[in-house]
Amino acid sequence: MRSVRARAAIGATLVVAVALVAAGLAVLLVLRANLIDQADLQAEVAAREVAGQLATGTPYDDLELDDEEDHPVQVTDEEGRVVVVSKDLRAVTGTGTSGVTPVPSASPPPGDGDDDDDGADDDDGSRPGRGEVSSDDPDFSDGTATVDGTTADYRFAAVEATTPDGVTLTVYAGAPLAAEQEAVNTVRGAMLTGLPLLLVVVAGVTWLVTRRALRPVEGIRREMAAITASEDLARRVPEPGSRDEIAALARTTNETLTVLEASVERQRRFVADASHELRSPIASLRTQLEVAEAHPELLDLPGAVADTVRLQVLAADLLLLARLDAGEKPGSATVELGALVREEVSQRTGDRIAVSVEVPQGGAFEVNGSRGQLSRVIGNLLDNAQRHAEGSVAVSVAADGRGVRVEVRDDGAGVPEDERERIFERFVRLDDARSRDDGGAGLGLAIARDVASRHGGTLTVDRAAEGGAAFRLWLPRPA
């Protein structure tokens, strides 16, 4: 039962079995009802024929009881006494009386059964009277009858008739149920014989179809097990040519492997670049300390402090990136970007170029997020502008659709169009000739874009009107 194929086969077999049993019972009930209706009709016709003879005054001994074996007849009077029975009828049940011997005291109807068609009148000068047959629906009952030594099941119809002299008689005529029973038994036997065979076929076909349908899943499972064992994320699971759910599963699995491979590769590259970046300031600081230990008079204290500061900034950047990669939420505090930009610029007292701030008075530029992270983004953009500007750096805040736009511009060389996405990658420096100390670690813009994305915004770069780069940060307003 742990196999999907087994569960599917068993489930399909049970469903088909229940459906077939229900359908078989319905067929048997309908067939039996139809056959009983036919027997009722035969019994009613036979009973009305005899009742019609009694209504015309036919004497008991002259009644025509044709086909007595198939339609045994019993006639009773108002007191339930048997007055007429079929010649070969020996026993009967289901008619309200088991007697089959006519009562001698019962008076037969008068006359000879003729209608005096020659026009002769009775002694009083009137024509003989005539009885009637009840027009009500007959009563039906099940019973048995022994005819000529053979006992069988019958369906009896009871029809009332009134003789010309006013005597009410009840005619019971039967129709055999042997044909109905034989037909029902034959159909039931065929169903009981064919049902197991059909269920075996259903189970086998379901097993084979499910096995074939799940064959690609087994291929996906084996390949995933091989990828897990080999740790080779470059491998992909086989994609079937069909357009069903299994093909969609294979495509989604391969997309997940692609993202996972890129993530692992990015993590490896990040670790390698971080190790490389950390090695330089640590090695420089160690060298200066070792020289100072041997020759105190040669200690480069400003250089040691600069290396320490750079190491501290790099460690802080790496820790922030680690938190962002771990999915740290930016928070939901309300931040006024105009005030944040003014505050950030006012604290930059050591910039080589004064920053021009353009924030409209009375504007409301509120967004939701982390004040510390957004301040870090603006600071990184200003640091980048200071590093590349020749004589001017400007920052502006303005409403932009359903959000707020912060733009940082400089008059430097700008960013080549084919490099405008690459600069947001980690540890990327476009100016290879620039010293590592002046150029930073190449993490500022990467951190800025990651923070913007986690706040539901964007960070792009274009050409500024001053000729340099224009970095545009867009953040959505609170809903």
Secondary structure, 3 states (H helix, E strand, C coil): CCCHHHHHHHHHHHHHHHHHHHHHHHHHHHHHHHHHHHHHHHHHHHHHHHHHHHHCCCCHHHCCCCCCCCCCEEEECCCCCEEEECCCEEEECCCCCCCCCCCCCCCCCCCCCCCCCCCCCCCCCCCCCCCEECCCCCEEEEEEEEECCEEEEEEEEEEEEECCCCCEEEEEEEEECHHHHHHHHHHHHHHHHHHHHHHHHHHHHHHHHHHHHHHHHHHHHHHHHHHHHHCCCCCCCCCCCCCCHHHHHHHHHHHHHHHHHHHHHHHHHHHHHHHHHHHHHHHHHHHHHHHHHHCHHHCCHHHHHHHHHHHHHHHHHHHHHHHHHCCCCCCCEEEEHHHHHHHHHHCCCCCCCCEEEECCCCCCCEEEECHHHHHHHHHHHHHHHHHHCCCCEEEEEEEECCEEEEEEEECCCCCCHHHCCHHHCCCCCCCCCCCHHHHCCCCHHHHHHHHHHHCCCEEEEEECCCCCEEEEEEEECCC
